[in-house]
């Protein structure tokens, strides 16, 4: 088997989230989801739309880190009205990295602790409330633990999940569509009963017991979960040569290989 890092395993796994989306705006928030969106466009879904992270649509993924002028080719202008048209019409699939997730898929990027006396403050809710009811969303977690996958409801609900108690009039928002959660231990999805979070696959070198121990709520586990597929030679070449030639991904998980992180 070709040698690969945990970062490369997760990039390849995350790219698959956009496989069947067609022509939508792929937004990967933080380094690895961004690389995953680029990998998806270059391999399994060439119709994906990407931006340069500022105000232009990119004809091809823009490499991260230092780059030459010809590393970015614009294919269109991406002002707020075009971006929000895609967002509000459901033509966007974002992959975000919250600080807390609960059993409903509700997420938190605002604060930890009591809202009146938080232990730590972060970004604020930002666009999470509207995004969560307007288009598909997936999640990326760099450190799978009970601090992130909390036992109770998240400390501050920033995005809508599968919790009817928080739906207006008890009705599911039309655009609510949570897809997958990529973590440093496994892949999860929302395909359990009533959209419960389910263990989809386990990364090499990780046990189901490790995942259960580091999750604050019960997961749906159907039999023996498969092992997360290794990245292909083609995927590794694209990641290393086109998307991240300066190896910025090396520090995403402190460089530890699968199965050697705890």
Buried (B, 14 or more C-beta within 10 A) or exposed (E): EEEBBBBBBBBBBBBBBBEEBEEBBBBBBEBBBBBBBBBBBBBBBEEBBBBBEEEBBBEBBBBBEEEEEEBBEBEEEBEEEBBBEBBBEBBBBBBBBBBBBBBBBBBBBBBBEEEEEBEEEBEEBBBBEBBBBBBBBBBBBBEBBEEBBBEEBBBBBBBBBBBEEEBEEEEEEEBBBBBBBBBBBBBBBBBBEEBBBBBBBBBBBBEBEBBEEBBBBEBBBEEEBEBBBBBEEEBBEBBBEBBBBEBBBEEBBEEEBBBEBE
